[in-house]
Structures are given as structure tokens and as C-alpha cells.
Amino acid sequence: QVQLVESGGGLVQAGGSLRLSCAASRGIFSINAMGWYRQAPGKQRELVATITSGGNTNYADSVKGRFTISRDSAKNTVYLQMNSLKPEDTAVYYCNALRIIPTGKVDYWGQGTQVTVSS
């Protein structure tokens, strides 16, 4: 079992920055990939960014060039640096951890952290 705890959300003006953190309860070396997803009111949860155990990253088109995902394996933590924030980035951001197992995959989710960008 992997427990994920997010932090770093808050209220920021458009153009500002925030850094989200996601601390895992066990070594993330056992995790195949981690990522950030977000869900705005009335919308489906969507992928924001992912990073694999090999360090490969993937971003949604809407955040490319503004957001950066990174990880610190020694601290079992994944980060999402968000710059040039826009009101449309307002959402609850969720941390995800993915483990590939012989029978399929297992997803773990954090409790979510609110990000609000004012215009």
C-alpha cells in the first residue's frame, strides 16, 4: 500500500507560481510512474503531468512550458512547479502513483490539494 500526501496548494494571482509536493509513504523506487491530475468543478479529472521511474516526463498540452514535474527519490517526493498560472488552472490537484503488477496495474491517489488562480 502506498499513501500519498499532497501539499502546496493555495490562492495565487494570475501570472504567479506555486509548487505542489507529493510525499509517498514508501520508497518510490517501487513505483513505475507518478503524476499529477486535476479536476475543476463540473469537469472530468484530467492528466497534468507524469514522470516515470526512468525519469521520462509527459505533460498536457495546456501546461507545457509552464509546469515542471520532478522527483526526489531520497525524499520519496514528487513535485509540480507551476509558473505563469492562469485562472483556468484552478482545480483540485491530485497526486497519483502507478504500480505495474503481474495481473495489471494499481493506482494510488492522494486526497487532493486546491489550487485557485485569481484573475
C-alpha angles and dihedrals in degrees: 000000000000122000119201125200120191127200139165103069123132147118120311136164121249110279092030131115139239133179120213122202130200118193118197122212093223137032110297089213085087090055119090096203141353130201151163125247130179138204124198122197111285093007136100122257110268136194116256104174141335136197125196128216086258092056098253113147134205129189138191111250090242093063103034111127092016105059129052126193119203140159141215108206092189089060096037087233137133123199137202114201109198119194133173090023119200131202088249089064088070108121145106107281119213129196117222133195122194127201122187111215131180092262097044133288139317124213124203123193136197124224094257134246125231120239116189122184116192123206 
